[in-house]
Amino acid sequence: MRFLFDENLSESIAARLAQHFRGSEHVRRALQAGASDSVVWDFAKRHDFVLVTCDEDFQGMSIALGAPPKVIWLDVHNATNREIAALIVRKADVIERFVADDEAALLVLRQIRTS
């Protein structure tokens, strides 16, 4: 499973997860900075990426258009890059089931703050 990390996420998250999810990319490296949502969507679809984002527009596109690409929408409210990467690693089994499910188009992952 390969992720395409949206521009609203730090490139450091992609770097932190490189060993867990080989072949993943960040939008800024794969496309130019400021690429439109439709360009990002089409790129993810064409290259079989799972799109990882905090952008509510992609959540809406996923609901309206379905998969592919599959979308992981992160509801992380000011979480650090380290916390976001840890959340994705912790939820790897959930993500694997989501990717394998032919009917699923959107997965929401939430960071629950305890303090």
Buried (B, 14 or more C-beta within 10 A) or exposed (E): BBBBBBBEBBBBBBBBBEEEBEEBBBBBEBBEEEBEBEEBBEBBBEBEBBBBBBBEBBBBBBEEEBBBBBBBBBEBEEBEBEBBBBBBBEBEEEBEEBBEEEEBBBBEBEBEEEE
